[in-house]
């Protein structure tokens, strides 16, 4: 199912073990491959940014579930 990128901002991100990582803040797009390359999340630790490769995403509906 296709979704607008704007729908994916400010979504909660959890590990497959249920550990909360943060909120989606931005996305990195690979214009050569034509697909998303990574999520940029803001963690709860003073607004620290963390990049997660998009191939680590295991599910995305109301939240992101990633394997890190």
N, C-alpha and C positions, 0 to 999 in steps of 0.2 A: 504494500500500500504506500503510495506516495504522500508525503506531508510537506507542508511549507516549513522552511527553516525557522521562520518567526515563531512557529508553534513549539519549537524545541528549546527556546531560551527560558531561563529561570526554572528549569526542571531539576528535581532532586536526583542525585547520583548515588547509588549504593553498590557495594561489592556483591558478588554472588553469595557471600556469607552473611549479608545483611548489615554490613558496616557502612554507616553514612559517610560519604566523602565530601559532598558539597553541592553547589548549584551550578548548572551550566551557565557560562558567562559569554562564551564565544565559540566559534568553530573554525577549523582550518580546512580549507578546500584545496584539493589538488586539481588544478585546472588542466594539467596534462592528462591525468587519468579520468577526469570528469566525475570525481566522487569526493565525499568527505574523507579527510585524512585523520582528523583528531578532534576531540572535545577539549575545550579549555574551561576548567571549573574554578570557582572561587571556594576555597575551603573555609571552615569556620574559624581558622586560626589567623586572625588579623587581616583577613582579606587576601591571604596568600593564593597565588594562582598555580594550578597544576595542569599539565597537558596529559591527556590519556589518548593513546592511539585508537582510532575508530574501530579497528579490527578486534579490540578488546571488548566492544559492546556486545552483550549477549541478548539484551531485550530493551525495547523502548516502547512504552505505551503512555502511562501516566508518570512514570519515572524511568531513568536509565539504570540498567543493571550491567555492571562491567566486571570483567575478570582481570584483576591486577595482581 
